[in-house]
Amino acid sequence: MSVETAKYRELGLTDAEYGLIVEKLGREPNDVELAMFSLLWSEHCAYKHSRKLLGRLPTEGERVVMGPGENAGAVDVGSGYAVAFKVESHNHPSAVEPFQGAATGVGGILRDVFAIGARPIAILDSLRFGELDSVRSRHLLDGAVRGIGHYGNSIGVATVGGEIYFEGPYEHNCLVNAMCIGFAKTKDMVRAAAAGPGNSIVLMGASTGRDGIGGASVLASAELGEGDEAKRPTVQIGDPFEESKLLECCLELLEKGLLVSLQDLGAAGLTSSAGEMASAGGVGIDIDVAEVPLREADMEPFEIMVSESQERMLAVVEPARVDEVRAICEKWQTGSAVIGTVTESGAIRILRDGAVVGEMPVEALVDGCPLYDLEPGEPEGWIYGNRATLAEGVSAEEELLALLSAPSIASKRWAFEQYDSIVGSRTVRRPEQADAAVLQLPESGNAIAVSIDGNGRRVACDPYAGTIEAVLECAQNLACVGAQPLGLTNCLNFGNPEKPVGAWQLDRAVSGLADACNALGVPVVGGNVSLYNEGPDGPIYPTPVVAMVGELPDPAQVAGGAFVKEGDAIGLIGPFEPNLAGSELAKQRGRLEMGLPQPEIDPVAAACATVRDAVRAGRLASVHDVSDGGLAVALAESAIAGGLGCQVDLQHLRVRGCSPEEALFGEGPGGFLVSGDRAELEALGAVPLGSVGGNAVEIAAGDRSLSIPLAEAERAWRSLDERV
Amino acid sequence: MIWGVLQFPGSCDERDALHACEVHGDGARLIWHESRDLDGVDGVVVPGGFSYGDYLRAGAIARFSPAMEAVAEAAAGGAPVLGICNGFQVLCEAGLLPGALLRNVELRFRCHQVELIEEGTDKRLSIPAKHGEGRYYAPEEMLDELEANGQIAYRYADGHNSNGSVRDIAGVMNERGNVLGLMPHPEHAVDPLTGSTDGLRVFDRLGEFANHGLTKSPTA
């Protein structure tokens, strides 16, 4: 193998891809060009194994302000305001160094949102780790939670919600997905396209160092394995104080109309930012690396171009405005330097002190990467391990306690109390007060609700049905607080798409996402894809993390999940048909296998509408989505949250053909556990289940009836606090 | 009453404080950290956040800002000054309040609703706290003196002192009674939709003490 061949392969390019680069350039690329191509043609930047599939997703809707292709999606919330949102993965960096990996994941997603001129108002996160009894998982959990808190708390953006699951297949490859919500005057928002040949390219924020070099290709697009310690220098280091100043500076620049366009520097640093801005604007860009403020003077041009140093933004500025821009940067004590010019050349040119050290057509660099078709192959059976942790034949009480204390179900108070959930004075529902976070928007006189979900285990059982369920769960969570969905974003965390099973999981999941969004009429305004999430034991559970933003007219009319009053009636609304397939109980019994019932979307959508309207009209005292662990867990959670017991009889549910065990612990979409006035519940068509009161969770379910003192249920549900 | 709210690089809660001051008083404005002029305001809030990134030590850099020089002068003249969380740390660093804030005993940032007891009246307030360095500390003799002078403003109710503060102290005042610092966030308790309105009571109380002094307070 020649030196050249070794080099491009090491950078992650195939022989055919390298051949194509040579063809497009009409010559062999030099080192600067090779480094830049290898990053922009990586899976992380080019979406080369997923882009064709993503075309299936519906992206249009009357409330969409910005769709896929921008730094973040945005929807109209009325009165001239928009809400921007995006979720992105930082999985591989977090698996190597969880604190900085998670912290810079938050920093990156914040920049995506303020890059379009929206002030970040909330953060959510979706985390996956191996089982809690693993030392490595506890280390990753602790680091990731501290990292998220460190960045979000320090920069003053509220972390209002999220989810954490613990499953064996994430042992070597944890998932850290961070979401940011922003709020903007629609007229002040800005796109990323560079425009106006002759305009200046201004690099703002931190100086550029050697951190994160090669992160996109070496870390984000290869499987993790032995020797990951050596990759630590490729994980970026975050500084929320630097970003706080940069954020305020950028928002002031945009408010004063001083920028033509703005783009954050994320994966692949200057290379991708400049490339994407040029491509979107149909222009060329010249960058002189000698003008880039450096942390280390001896950096090579290719290092400067691919560095992933954090807290940097790239802006296009009219030459006459450059002095004003730099004065505002100075006010905020944030760096700024004119590093280049917009040109008509259609090429990215890299110069050092005026001499050209690299030159590539924008079209070849940004849009020239080949897109691949997948070769899906359905697995013949369950490909993941599943060790039984709960014996068959134990009492229903023992089963409920085992579910309540399961790390994926138990209260996540230990984690979310490490996050500032209230800064900004918008948080009407804090974590665990309701199924979705609720943020008031006094400026537009209404509120939004946000939910983030994705049960990888169920997607592993059936990628199509499981992904539909993730969308339905988000929609149900929004309905619980009276919100109507406006838009959806997602992060597709999957294994290797070049392997048949990985390809099949991704293909089926994207179809499920498309069908659910079409049926619900919810547009997909953006997304992120993280592939090659595999460790020595195989792939992760396929994990499409779905995040949905909804609108509610009156923040004072929001229900919570807690039982409110002794004597209130309890009922079930929705087409919920409990089934043990893929459930937490099936997992604990070691009985996971392929297959889930196929969800019917329309009846769930109808139930969402019923619940939403009832919440807005103040007709329900409490609403809680029936999710992991089934109805028994939902009942216990509402009881614990309200400090009130319940007496319930599930016989009415059993006309749906389920066994006592399924009625108690079966899972599936479409169930709302509600409480309130008996006549109201009847009028809403709720299946009567029982009433609120007493000091125990008492559930009659034939030969599986159970009764647990409320305090004992609460001890189990809160047990995570002591176990992490 | 017109309030001024200081804004440092790295402040987080300054907009929340501004809003709370608008709810409480007759108006409020932000004061940039480089300003030596308090713009004619009647009282000042030093808000929460991570001024200057909390580098070196929480509040240690902010105390040297021009705006803090102006605040020290205003405080000497009897103007009410309220330090919240990082603002409390800044006031302690500046020597305007006694004692210091150390890392929470559990060494973790914690955000939760806490109950405070108003010293002297035993009135309970429900206000959120959120900090990683909120463990109040002062030497024993100084604590005795603060208690004797009536300088303790708030203590955590039983079971709510999660940061390990000495003698459950959540907030203290200067001898004159016009400078008050506390770790919990009254500016986040001015709207029933986001939790409670008990925070307004803290602003009122500071106003009373600033006007009448500690010994003349209605309850002391």
Interface residues (C-beta under 8 A of the other chain):
Chain A: R146 G149 H150 N153 S154 I155 G156 D239 P240 F241 E242 S244 K245 E248 W332 Q333 F416 E417 Q418 Y419 D420 S421 I422 V423 G424 S425 R426 T427 V428 Q440 P555 A556
Chain B: P9 G10 S11 C12 D13 R15 D16 H19 G49 F50 Y52 G53 D54 Y55 R108 F109 R110 C111 H112 P128 K130 G132 H185 E187 H188 D191 L193 T194 G195
